[in-house]
């Protein structure tokens, strides 16, 4: 191929066996990915040596598709990098699957297809870095998310659910373009149901706009900080919260709460043991993504997103006032002026690039739009068309989503007992370890020797005992 011999002309089987025996992974791979294995002579010896692994091929050419049947999974390495990376990440099971994947290359193909080789391995590198980042985030926050979930189930007093309507729903994010929409949100306020992501709550309230619902699903400090404004007012806005979200227990206690669930364990088990009904939500890398998908589920009408810039901007990166900007500004001084801080933020857009890529790649229904007052967005969002507020001149009032109360165990002492029992029951199972200590769990499962596996499991048990004590203390408080 291209003047390069892809297999031995004399003994391709021996060549393939030698290739397989040279592989010396430092872990037990769940997947083995070979870039362009051509006629796939190595597939059989790979299956003999790694019988439990799923074998995957990345194709650079359609000339070898007759050999695809020898592989469990085949990827098209010629498609657009973004599509290939998403397919690779999703098919291999996200960050956990990538962490247990052995990537290797059939070198003759690397010489025959240098451009494809470079593109595919750059994509593999990005996918591996992405999985490491997600796994690191999960490892750092996992214990906190479990504690948040228990606090949430203990603190909630007024659970509600949303009955689907057919009116317009607007999702307000906090990008700079939100400022252009504030006058129109005021003018047409009665014509739509307004969902605010937590970072947009303060600028909306500052403009005198009270959202129908505020949604927060982030388990970190920043999400909680955005909702602190509710503690400084007499407002009691309904909050849509995932159990793992970082929220003040007093707000969870006082406000009507729409519990959200991703269907994951152990969150689902905590909700069930307290008989708390939760509405389905979709876990995404950005709160806005979860909010948009949720908004589409509570109406059959159009959904408009304002403030959904997903790009860095000159000056402030969010519509003001913003709680995090207030925190950051307290450190401004002559040596580190605000102008330098804002300029630095303008060029730190890696996360926004990821979020924009996610929005651009989703198969959203045709009733989803991004709206502004002719704001000049840096980037389009592919399947989400841009529009302006003139569309509201023809929109008439219709049935908006509504709230209704749901049952739950009202006795706090009963909920406390149920939560403690559930935590203790779950904490001995592998699924608990996987959720509470994702990196340590994968290290244990990847171990090659019994000795290494035993050591990894001992570390897991020690960490689990410490976490268990902390969670039970949180429940008792």
PECORLIN-V262976 format. One record per run of one state. SS is the DSSP state (A for helix, B for strand, O for the rest). FROM is the first residue (numbers start at 1). LEN is the number of residues. Records with the same first field share a line. If there is no record, write none. Layout:
SS->FROM-LEN ; FROM-LEN
//
This chain:
O->1-11 ; 23-8 ; 36-6 ; 50-4 ; 60-2 ; 71-2 ; 77-4 ; 92-2 ; 100-1 ; 106-1 ; 113-1 ; 156-3 ; 164-1 ; 166-2 ; 173-5 ; 188-1 ; 207-6 ; 217-4 ; 233-6 ; 243-6 ; 255-2 ; 262-5 ; 274-5 ; 281-6 ; 298-1 ; 300-3 ; 307-16 ; 330-8 ; 347-3 ; 362-6 ; 373-8 ; 382-2 ; 394-8 ; 406-6 ; 427-3 ; 437-1 ; 447-3 ; 477-1
A->12-11 ; 42-8 ; 62-9 ; 81-11 ; 94-6 ; 107-6 ; 114-42 ; 178-10 ; 189-3 ; 198-9 ; 221-12 ; 249-6 ; 267-7 ; 287-11 ; 323-7 ; 338-9 ; 350-12 ; 389-5 ; 412-15 ; 430-7 ; 438-9 ; 450-27
B->31-5 ; 54-6 ; 73-4 ; 101-5 ; 159-5 ; 165-1 ; 168-5 ; 192-6 ; 213-4 ; 239-4 ; 257-5 ; 279-2 ; 299-1 ; 303-4 ; 368-5 ; 381-1 ; 384-5 ; 402-4
//
